[in-house]
Amino acid sequence: MSAAPAGQHQRSALAGIALTVGACACFALLDTATKLVSASTPLLLALWLRYLLQSLFTCAYVLPRTGWRWPRTAHPRFQMLRALLFSATSLFGIFSIHFMPLAEFTAVVAATPLCVTLVAALWLHQPVSALRWLLVATGLASVLLILRPDGHAFTWALALPLCMLATSTGYQVLSSRMAGQEDPATTQFYTSWIAAALMTLAAPFVWAAITDPWVWLGLVAMGLSGALGHLLLLRAYARTTPATIAPFLYSQIAFAMLAGWAVYGHMPDHWSLLGICLIAASGAASTWLTVRETR
């Protein structure tokens, strides 16, 4: 009798892992398409079109499941704040990715869970072990190792990924606080459309005609990969636990390195590669600590 539930649990966990890896591949595709499109399109215009397309793709998934009714939310203020943080993260992200290689950019984003631990300790007053503090310090030092803001090479562009890291941390903390209070598909619906509405205000000021069909293909790839990645990740969390999923989120770094090599012929230098490995190792070790503490 116990073998069947155990086997079912294992299959569910494997499905969740496969969905997570698929989501990370979609996010790497999103970043690659964003970097390509931003080379010839105003960044704010590209971001607005991405939100618009992502929102339409999200509607195609969510509305048939709600009977073509507008999803109801019990926490409109949290939905608005989450969308604002998401918009700010994407805004800093699209400018960061315009100046940074894909792998290094993805590694900085991957440090977000470590920053969430820092916020949980300092703001939410959650207990944090000495070993976890060491992992947080290692991860944040690794971000500086990738960016290397020395006095000779410092530019304002180096502040962009740090701002993105701050807003992404706030976004993740708020998302964790909302978990279980709202349906994930409803949250994704509101986040996409509120972000699209906010960027619509800026669209007239950056409008430019897009005649290149390859740019339109890149924009469609941005919207589709963004929507599909988030929905795959939501399905993954429905199949298994966050602790099971978390280590496989770092597969996005590998996909980003592959994309950067295939499209731009770029590979990180030895210092950046060391920083990338340290961030991935610190994040995986932090996940292992979470599993052990839960048990």
C-alpha positions as CSV (number, residue, x, y, z in Angstrom):
1,M,0.0,0.0,0.0
2,S,2.9,2.4,0.8
3,A,4.8,1.6,-2.4
4,A,2.2,3.2,-4.6
5,P,2.1,6.6,-2.8
6,A,6.0,6.6,-2.6
7,G,6.2,5.9,-6.3
8,Q,3.6,8.6,-7.1
9,H,5.5,11.1,-4.9
10,Q,8.8,10.3,-6.8
11,R,7.1,10.7,-10.2
12,S,5.6,14.0,-9.1
13,A,9.0,15.2,-7.9
14,L,10.6,14.3,-11.2
15,A,7.9,16.0,-13.1
16,G,8.4,19.1,-11.0
17,I,12.2,19.0,-11.6
18,A,11.6,18.6,-15.4
19,L,9.1,21.6,-15.4
20,T,11.7,23.7,-13.5
21,V,14.5,22.9,-16.0
22,G,12.1,23.7,-18.8
23,A,11.2,27.0,-17.1
24,C,14.9,27.9,-16.8
25,A,15.4,27.2,-20.5
26,C,12.5,29.5,-21.3
27,F,14.0,32.3,-19.1
28,A,17.4,31.9,-20.8
29,L,15.6,32.2,-24.1
30,L,13.8,35.3,-22.8
31,D,17.1,37.0,-21.8
32,T,18.8,36.0,-25.1
33,A,15.9,37.4,-27.1
34,T,15.8,40.6,-24.9
35,K,19.5,41.2,-25.5
36,L,19.1,40.7,-29.3
37,V,16.0,43.0,-29.6
38,S,17.5,45.7,-27.4
39,A,20.4,46.2,-29.8
40,S,18.0,47.7,-32.4
41,T,14.8,48.7,-30.5
42,P,14.3,51.3,-27.7
43,L,14.6,49.4,-24.4
44,L,11.3,50.7,-22.9
45,L,9.4,49.9,-26.2
46,A,10.8,46.4,-26.2
47,L,9.8,46.0,-22.5
48,W,6.3,47.3,-23.2
49,L,5.8,44.9,-26.1
50,R,7.1,42.0,-24.1
51,Y,4.6,42.7,-21.3
52,L,1.8,43.1,-23.7
53,L,2.5,39.8,-25.5
54,Q,3.2,38.0,-22.2
55,S,-0.2,39.3,-20.8
56,L,-2.0,38.0,-23.9
57,F,-0.4,34.6,-23.7
58,T,-1.2,34.5,-20.0
59,C,-4.8,35.3,-20.7
60,A,-5.0,32.5,-23.2
61,Y,-4.0,30.1,-20.3
62,V,-5.9,31.7,-17.4
63,L,-9.2,32.8,-18.8
64,P,-10.5,29.5,-20.1
65,R,-9.9,28.1,-16.7
66,T,-11.9,30.8,-15.0
67,G,-14.8,30.6,-17.4
68,W,-13.7,33.7,-19.3
69,R,-14.3,35.8,-16.2
70,W,-11.9,38.4,-14.8
71,P,-10.0,36.6,-12.0
72,R,-10.9,37.9,-8.5
73,T,-8.2,38.8,-6.0
74,A,-8.5,39.2,-2.3
75,H,-5.4,41.3,-2.0
76,P,-5.4,44.0,-4.7
77,R,-2.8,46.2,-2.9
78,F,-0.4,43.3,-2.7
79,Q,-1.0,42.5,-6.3
80,M,-0.2,46.1,-7.2
81,L,2.9,46.2,-5.1
82,R,4.1,42.9,-6.6
83,A,3.6,44.2,-10.1
84,L,5.5,47.4,-9.3
85,L,8.4,45.4,-8.0
86,F,8.2,43.1,-11.0
87,S,8.2,46.1,-13.4
88,A,11.2,47.7,-11.6
89,T,13.1,44.4,-11.7
90,S,12.4,44.0,-15.4
91,L,13.3,47.6,-16.1
92,F,16.7,47.3,-14.3
93,G,17.1,43.9,-15.9
94,I,16.6,44.9,-19.5
95,F,19.1,47.8,-19.1
96,S,21.6,45.4,-17.3
97,I,21.4,42.7,-20.0
98,H,22.0,45.4,-22.6
99,F,25.5,46.0,-21.1
100,M,26.3,42.6,-19.5
101,P,27.0,39.2,-21.0
102,L,24.2,36.6,-20.5
103,A,26.0,34.2,-18.1
104,E,27.2,37.0,-15.8
105,F,23.8,38.7,-15.8
106,T,22.0,35.4,-15.0
107,A,24.5,34.6,-12.1
108,V,23.7,38.0,-10.5
109,V,20.0,37.2,-10.7
110,A,20.7,33.8,-9.2
111,A,22.0,35.6,-6.0
112,T,18.4,36.7,-5.2
113,P,17.6,33.8,-2.8
114,L,20.7,34.7,-0.8
115,C,19.5,38.3,-0.5
116,V,16.1,37.0,0.5
117,T,17.8,35.3,3.4
118,L,19.5,38.6,4.4
119,V,16.1,40.4,4.4
120,A,14.5,37.6,6.3
121,A,17.1,38.0,9.0
122,L,17.3,41.8,9.2
123,W,13.7,42.8,8.5
124,L,11.6,39.8,9.3
125,H,13.8,38.9,12.3
126,Q,14.0,35.2,11.3
127,P,16.8,33.2,12.9
128,V,19.8,32.6,10.6
129,S,22.6,30.2,11.4
130,A,26.3,31.1,11.2
131,L,26.8,28.8,8.2
132,R,23.9,30.4,6.3
133,W,25.4,33.9,7.0
134,L,28.7,32.6,5.5
135,L,26.8,31.4,2.4
136,V,25.1,34.8,2.0
137,A,28.4,36.6,2.4
138,T,30.0,34.3,-0.1
139,G,27.2,34.8,-2.6
140,L,27.2,38.6,-2.4
141,A,31.0,38.8,-2.6
142,S,30.8,36.6,-5.7
143,V,28.4,39.2,-7.3
144,L,31.1,41.8,-6.8
145,L,33.7,39.4,-8.2
146,I,31.6,39.2,-11.4
147,L,31.0,42.9,-11.6
148,R,34.5,43.9,-10.3
149,P,33.7,47.6,-9.6
150,D,37.3,48.8,-9.3
151,G,38.2,52.4,-9.5
152,H,39.4,52.3,-13.1
153,A,36.5,50.4,-14.7
154,F,33.6,51.7,-12.6
155,T,30.7,53.0,-14.7
156,W,27.0,53.8,-13.8
157,A,26.0,50.6,-15.7
158,L,27.5,48.5,-12.9
159,A,24.8,49.9,-10.5
160,L,22.0,48.5,-12.7
161,P,22.4,44.8,-11.8
162,L,22.7,45.8,-8.1
163,C,19.4,47.8,-8.3
164,M,17.8,44.8,-10.1
165,L,19.0,42.5,-7.3
166,A,17.4,44.8,-4.7
167,T,14.0,45.0,-6.4
168,S,14.1,41.3,-7.3
169,T,14.7,40.5,-3.6
170,G,11.6,42.6,-2.6
171,Y,9.6,40.8,-5.3
172,Q,10.5,37.4,-4.0
173,V,9.9,38.3,-0.3
174,L,6.4,39.6,-1.2
175,S,5.7,36.6,-3.4
176,S,6.6,34.3,-0.5
177,R,4.3,36.3,1.9
178,M,1.4,35.9,-0.6
179,A,2.0,32.2,-1.2
180,G,-1.2,30.3,-0.3
181,Q,-3.3,33.5,-0.1
182,E,-3.9,33.8,-3.9
183,D,-4.1,31.3,-6.8
184,P,-0.8,31.4,-8.6
185,A,-2.4,31.9,-12.1
186,T,-4.5,34.8,-10.7
187,T,-1.3,36.4,-9.4
188,Q,0.5,35.9,-12.7
189,F,-2.5,37.4,-14.5
190,Y,-2.5,40.6,-12.4
191,T,1.3,41.0,-12.4
192,S,1.4,40.8,-16.2
193,W,-1.4,43.2,-16.9
194,I,-0.5,45.8,-14.3
195,A,3.1,45.8,-15.6
196,A,1.8,46.2,-19.2
197,A,-0.5,49.0,-18.1
198,L,2.4,50.9,-16.4
199,M,4.7,50.6,-19.4
200,T,1.8,51.7,-21.7
201,L,2.2,55.2,-20.1
202,A,5.8,55.3,-21.3
203,A,5.2,53.8,-24.7
204,P,4.1,57.0,-26.6
205,F,7.4,58.7,-25.6
206,V,9.6,56.0,-27.0
207,W,7.5,54.9,-29.9
208,A,9.4,53.8,-33.0
209,A,8.3,51.9,-36.1
210,I,9.5,48.3,-36.2
211,T,9.8,47.0,-39.7
212,D,12.4,44.3,-39.3
213,P,10.6,40.9,-39.2
214,W,13.5,39.4,-37.1
215,V,12.8,42.0,-34.4
216,W,9.2,41.0,-34.3
217,L,10.2,37.4,-34.1
218,G,12.4,38.3,-31.1
219,L,9.6,40.2,-29.5
220,V,7.2,37.3,-29.9
221,A,9.9,35.0,-28.4
222,M,10.2,37.4,-25.4
223,G,6.5,37.3,-24.7
224,L,6.0,33.6,-25.3
225,S,9.1,32.5,-23.4
226,G,8.3,34.8,-20.5
227,A,4.7,33.6,-20.1
228,L,5.6,29.9,-20.7
229,G,8.5,30.1,-18.2
230,H,6.4,31.5,-15.4
231,L,3.6,29.1,-16.0
232,L,5.9,26.1,-16.1
233,L,7.4,27.3,-12.8
234,L,3.9,27.6,-11.3
235,R,3.1,24.1,-12.4
236,A,6.4,22.8,-10.9
237,Y,5.6,24.3,-7.5
238,A,2.2,22.6,-7.8
239,R,3.9,19.2,-8.3
240,T,6.6,19.2,-5.6
241,T,8.1,21.3,-2.8
242,P,10.2,24.5,-3.3
243,A,13.1,22.8,-1.6
244,T,13.1,20.1,-4.3
245,I,12.9,22.7,-7.1
246,A,15.4,25.3,-5.8
247,P,18.7,23.6,-6.7
248,F,17.5,23.1,-10.3
249,L,16.8,26.9,-10.7
250,Y,20.5,27.3,-11.1
251,S,20.4,25.4,-14.4
252,Q,19.4,28.8,-15.9
253,I,23.1,29.8,-15.6
254,A,24.2,26.8,-17.7
255,F,21.5,27.7,-20.4
256,A,22.7,31.3,-20.3
257,M,26.3,30.3,-20.8
258,L,25.3,28.1,-23.7
259,A,23.2,30.9,-25.3
260,G,26.0,33.4,-24.8
261,W,28.5,31.1,-26.5
262,A,26.1,30.1,-29.3
263,V,24.9,33.6,-30.2
264,Y,27.8,35.9,-29.2
265,G,30.8,33.5,-28.9
266,H,31.3,34.7,-25.3
267,M,32.6,32.7,-22.4
268,P,33.1,34.2,-18.9
269,D,36.7,34.9,-17.9
270,H,38.2,32.9,-15.1
271,W,37.2,35.5,-12.3
272,S,33.6,35.7,-13.5
273,L,33.5,31.9,-13.9
274,L,34.7,31.6,-10.3
275,G,32.0,34.0,-9.1
276,I,29.3,32.1,-11.1
277,C,30.4,28.8,-9.5
278,L,30.4,30.3,-6.0
279,I,26.9,31.7,-6.4
280,A,25.5,28.4,-7.6
281,A,27.3,26.5,-4.9
282,S,26.2,28.9,-2.2
283,G,22.6,28.8,-3.4
284,A,22.6,25.0,-3.6
285,A,24.1,24.7,-0.1
286,S,21.5,27.1,1.3
287,T,18.8,24.9,-0.2
288,W,20.3,21.8,1.4
289,L,20.4,23.7,4.8
290,T,16.7,24.5,4.3
291,V,15.8,20.9,3.7
292,R,17.8,19.7,6.7
293,E,16.3,22.3,9.0
294,T,12.8,21.4,7.8
295,R,13.4,17.8,8.6
